[in-house]
Amino acid sequence: MNAMMEALRTILPVMLMLFLGSVCRAKNLISREGVQALKTVAVQIALPAVLLHTFAVTRYTVSDLIIPLMMYLICIAAWALGKVFGPKLGMNSPFVPFLTTGFEAGMLGYALFTLLYGSGRVAEFARIDLGQVLFVFTLYKILLGKMEGKQAAPKQLMREMATSPIILAIAAGVALGATGLYQALVPSGVSGLLDACTDFVSAPTAALILLSIGYDLVFRDIPWKETCKVVGLRLAIMAALGGLLLLVLRLLWPDMRMERAVILMFLLPPPFVLPVFATGSSDRAYVSAALSVGTLVSIAGFALMAVLMPA
């Protein structure tokens, strides 16, 4: 009974915020522009505060170089597998390989991981996330541009990375943590001031993200057969590659606690930015439906983890 109550304490806040988001849409309590503003606050302000603190307090080892590289290669492999098996399974949309790779960690993953395992363990998730963030900002966008007949300029990609609050927060956090500056400032109390600021700014992250996701979850008029095919293909690819990653991590670093972070990451849907690149209405509807169903699957997986893999 106690285990079930602990699981419900984690699951119910998520379901409540998703429900409130859907109510806000149905009752028009928040406009589309208002939800976009909430997303901006969450992703451009609150989440960078989480990442800055996470990478500042992390103690770095050689694994922090190898794991992002492995995740980058896994993302490439997932795209290639979607490219190969999509047409073989009757899925001819050019967006299929983009729906089988990448992870929506920023708008969903961090919120769910923090609710499950607390902010003190976010570094586990951030280690896994770094490689896929770099993939999305580089090769993912290059491949999307190539699909649309637009060549992504290296200068433009570098500018987007250099001005992204998420990338800047990660870079600043790594600079503070890897150089030992954060720990050196602990005796003076300066690190505590940084902690107070980042904790305060990041406090509403999970609530804002889940509310906005609930607002966007619309299951009306979804072509369930086609959508379930691409979501099923992604799940199969993620299961294979996630299992391989867990095996390699266990062999290289048997004492590292990464299983929960890896499992949650590989349950996440593709990046929510993808519909922006779908110019046609049918492509946009196809991608949006896959993201909605994929998000529902992620929430179900999160609930299962809360029961079977509690903190």
Summary of the structure (lengths in Angstrom):
residues: 311
radius of gyration: 19.3
end to end distance: 16.1
largest distance: 62.4
contacts: 1016
relative contact order: 0.18
helix: 79%
strand: 0%
